[in-house]
């Protein structure tokens, strides 16, 4: 059973949430967030798995994706993530039994919570912990081939004024031009700074909630393992785990960017590990934050 709800973000845009209630006794509340070129459906299988394991799941559609409204002003990457993440946490934690939530994010959905907590460290009191699946912001252009691809994508996006995900077969949704242009800049510069100069990499030291980071062994462009591991290492918490998902780790395949969250293999290799980690950390004592 999936229940749709709508909330309003800080800019007044209607945002869609899809609730998948726990099948039996609820042991925790989880927000699942998709990445660019996608919508809530990419995390739907994982949510159903977690609901069987006792978690009340809420799948977020970022503005302009899925059932969420298109904003009046085109957002860039951080505007979209900051506005919608804050609204989702406020709504879902108020509905949770203990007033706190877990966050599971794929790709940009993982960056969203990191950006939000980096700028709002006091909000960590509302978050039990984080799971990031193939999330990174700085290492997409580490090879010459990838740099050329990003330059070409940036030129095409600036001309078309949209990143045509459906046409290119990247995902089920087109993406805002401003969202992708900001990601291109981060990738080419090798840093992660907001438009106001805020240094997200440096600010990750203030993010101390428990975290579990998964990277995909065969993800050579969107979220190379080096970028995922960099974020993991910069997080300030002492309770953090990193795992490379591929054959060398005993998995059934070397995972790519989309398959790490949505595939038959992920249902066997990845989803149970996510659920096991969430359950194991329910009684963890979090690091203190300022």
N, C-alpha and C positions, 0 to 999 in steps of 0.2 A: 504494500500500500504506500503510495506517494501522495503527500498532501502539499498543495501549493499555497504559499502565502506571499504577500507583498509588504515590503517596508519602504521607507523613504530615506535616502542617504542625506548627508549634510548639505548637498547642493539642491535638494528637492526632487531628485530623480527617483522614480519608482523602481525598486530592485526586487527581483524574484528569488524566493527561497523554496526549496523542495524538501519537505521533511519525510524521512524514512524512519518511523518509530522503531524502537527496540522490540524484537520479537517476543522477548520474555521480560524478566526483571531488568530494569535499566541500571547499568553500572557506570554510565557516564554520557556526556553530551559532546558530539563532534561536529565541527564545521568543516566541510570539504570544499575546496576551491580549485577550479579549473585554471588552465593556462590560456595564453593567447590563441586566437583562431579557433576557440572551442567554446563549450558551454557545459552545463551541469552533467550532461550525459556521459562525458568522459570519465567521471568519477562515480557513476551510478552503480556499476558492478561492485566496486569497493565498498560503497555505502551499504549495499544489501548484505555483503559479507559481514561488515561490522555490526549491522543491526541484529544478525543472527547471533553474534558474539555478545550481545547485550548493550550495544550503544545506540543512543538516540541520535540519528544523523540528520544534518541540515546541509543540503547542497546549495551553494551560492551561484547565481548567475551574475557576473559582473555587468555593469551598465552597458547597454547596447548589445548584449549577448543573451541567447536563450529567450526567456520570457521577460527579461528586464527591458525597461524603456530606453530609448536612445536619448541622451542628454541634449539640452539646448546648445551647450558649448562643447565642442569636441575635446575630450580629455587626452592628456598624455598618460604615460605609463603610471607615474607615481600619483597623479591626481585621481585616476580611476581606482587604483588600489587603496589609497588612503581613505577616500570617501566611502567606498563600499565596505572595506574591512571594518572600519569603526562602526558603521551602522549594523553590520551583521553580528559583531561581537556583542554590542549593546542589546540587541533584540534577543539573541539566542541565550546569552548568559542569564538574562532575566527569566527565561523559561526553563532553565536547567534546575535540577533538584538541589545542587550545591552552589549555584551562582557562579560556576566556572565552566570553561569549555576547553576542549582540545581543538587544535587546528591541524588539518591535513591538507597540504597544498601540492598540486602538481605544477611544475614549471613556474610560470608567473604567479600562480596561486600560492606557491611557497615564498616567492619574493614579496608578495603583498603583505603577509604577516610580519616578515622581517622588517620591512620599511615602516610599518605601523608601530611596531614595538620599539624600533630604534628611535623614532620621533616621540613616542609616548611611553617611556619605560615604566611609568607608574601603572599603566594598564596591564602589566604582567600579573598583577594580583587577580585578574579575571581569567587567566590562561593557565591550565595545568601543564601543557607542553605542546611541542610542535613536531610534526612529521613533514619533511620536505622530500618530494620525489622529483629528481632531475631538475633542481632549481639552481640557477647561477646567473650572474650578471656581468662578468668581466672577461671570460675566456673564450668567447665564440670566435674571435678573430686571431687566435694565437698562431694559426698557419697562414701562409700566403694565399693559398686557395680560398680559405674562409674569408680573408679580408676582401678579396676580389668579389666574392659572392655577396658580401654585405654592402660593398660600394654599389654593386649593380642593383641590389634590392632597394637601397636607399634612393637611387636615381629613379627607378620605376615607381616607387611609392610616392615620391615628390611629384611626379608627372600625373599619376592616376588619382592622387589624393585619397587613396585607400590601399591597403595591402590585401590583394585578392586571394585569400586563403582557399576559397572554394574552387576558383579557376585553376590554381596551381596545385591543388590536391594536398595542401598542407593541413587542412582541417575543415570542419563543417561550417565555419563562419569566416567572413571577412573581418579584418582588424582595422581599427582606427589608424590613420596615417600617423598622427601625433604619437600614439602609443609605440609604434614600431620605430619611428624616427628617434625617439629617446633611447630605445634599446640599441639601435644601431650606434648611436653616439657612445653609449657605455662600452659597447663591444670594441669599437675602434680605438677608444681612448684607454681601455684597460682599467678604468676606474668606475666607481658607482657613486656619482654625485647628483643630488637633486638640482633642479633649475635655480635654486637659491644658494647653491654651493654646499649644501649639507652633505657630509661625507658618511655615507651609509656603511662603508667597510669599517671605518674607525668606530662608528657608533654601535656596531654589533657587540662590542665588549660589554655594553650595558644590558644586553639581552641574555638573561641568566636562567630562564626556565628550561626544564629538561627538553632535549631535542634528539631526534633520530633522523639522520640524513641518508637518503638512498641516491646513488648515481647509477646511470646506465652504461655498461661497459662499451656498447657499440654506438653511443651517442657522441658523434665526432663534431657536431656543429652547434646545435641549439644549447645543449647543456653538457659540455665535455666534463668528464669526471674531475679534472683539475679545478674547474671553477666551482663545482659543488663542494669539493673537499676544502677549498679555500674558505668558503662561507662557514663550513663546519668548524674549521680551526679558529676562526675569528670570533665565534660566539663565546660569550663570557662565562657561560655556565660550566660547572664541572661534571654535570650529569649529561653527557652527550655521546652519541654513537654514530659512527659512519660505516656504511656498507656499500661496496661496489657490487652491482648486480650483474652477474655473468657466469660463465662456465667455470672460471677459476675459483669462484666462490661456492661452487656446487650447484648452481642453478641450471635449469634445463636449456637455457640459451643465453647468448650475449644480448642483453636488452637494448632496444633503441628508445628514443625519446617518448614516442606514444605508447609503446608496448609495456613500458614499466608500470603504467597505471591501468591499462585496459587491454587485456589479452587473456587467452585461456592459460597461458603459461604463468602470467602474473597472478592469476587466481590461485595457483598452486604454490608459487615461489614467494610472491611479494605480499599479497593481501594477508595471509596468516601471520607473517612477521610484523606487519603493521598492527594487527589486532593484539598479538602477543605483547608487543612493546607497550601499547596503550594500557593493557591490563596490568602489566608488571609495574608500571609507573603510577598507578592509581594511588598507591600509599607512599610514594616517594616524598621525602621532605625537600622542598625546593630551596635553591639558594636564596639568600636575602637580597632584595633590591632596595635601592635608595627611595 
